């Protein structure tokens, strides 16, 4: 662990660069959530509701 911290300190990165990097990393997590997780969850909820309605109507027909 000490070697990694020495490497980071030796890189001589400014606080502005590290803050921008951290911000971009967090922003990419939110972008992934918006582009992947939210549509997938909405699709799964839609399919689940549709399947539930089909099963309910199929049991009424019998």
C-alpha positions as CSV (number, residue, x, y, z in Angstrom):
1,X,0.0,0.0,0.0
2,X,2.9,2.3,0.8
3,X,4.3,1.8,-2.7
4,X,1.0,2.9,-4.3
5,X,0.9,6.1,-2.3
6,X,4.5,6.8,-3.1
7,X,3.7,6.4,-6.8
8,X,0.8,8.8,-6.5
9,X,2.8,11.4,-4.7
10,X,5.7,11.0,-7.2
11,X,3.3,11.6,-10.1
12,X,2.9,15.2,-8.8
13,X,-0.7,15.6,-9.8
14,X,-2.4,18.8,-8.9
15,X,-5.6,18.8,-6.7
16,X,-7.6,20.2,-9.6
17,X,-6.7,17.2,-11.8
18,X,-7.5,14.7,-9.2
19,X,-10.8,16.4,-8.4
20,X,-11.8,16.5,-12.1
21,X,-10.9,12.8,-12.4
22,X,-13.0,11.9,-9.4
23,X,-15.9,14.0,-10.6
24,X,-15.7,12.3,-14.1
25,X,-15.7,8.8,-12.5
26,X,-18.8,9.6,-10.4
27,X,-20.5,11.2,-13.4
28,X,-19.8,8.0,-15.4
29,X,-21.5,5.9,-12.7
30,X,-24.6,8.1,-13.0
31,X,-24.5,8.0,-16.8
32,X,-24.3,4.2,-16.7
33,X,-27.3,4.1,-14.3
34,X,-29.3,6.3,-16.6
35,X,-28.4,4.5,-19.8
36,X,-28.4,0.9,-18.6
37,X,-29.9,0.3,-15.2
38,X,-33.0,2.5,-15.5
39,X,-34.2,1.2,-18.9
40,X,-33.5,-2.4,-17.9
41,X,-35.5,-2.1,-14.7
42,X,-38.4,-0.4,-16.6
43,X,-38.4,-3.2,-19.1
44,X,-38.3,-5.9,-16.5
45,X,-41.2,-4.2,-14.6
46,X,-43.2,-3.9,-17.8
47,X,-42.7,-7.6,-18.7
48,X,-43.5,-8.7,-15.2
49,X,-46.8,-6.7,-15.2
50,X,-47.7,-8.0,-18.6
51,X,-47.0,-11.6,-17.5
52,X,-49.1,-11.1,-14.4
53,X,-52.0,-9.8,-16.4
54,X,-51.8,-12.8,-18.9
55,X,-51.7,-15.3,-16.0
56,X,-54.7,-13.6,-14.3
57,X,-56.7,-13.7,-17.5
58,X,-55.7,-17.3,-18.3
59,X,-56.9,-18.5,-14.9
60,X,-60.3,-16.8,-15.4
61,X,-60.8,-18.6,-18.8
62,X,-60.6,-22.0,-17.2
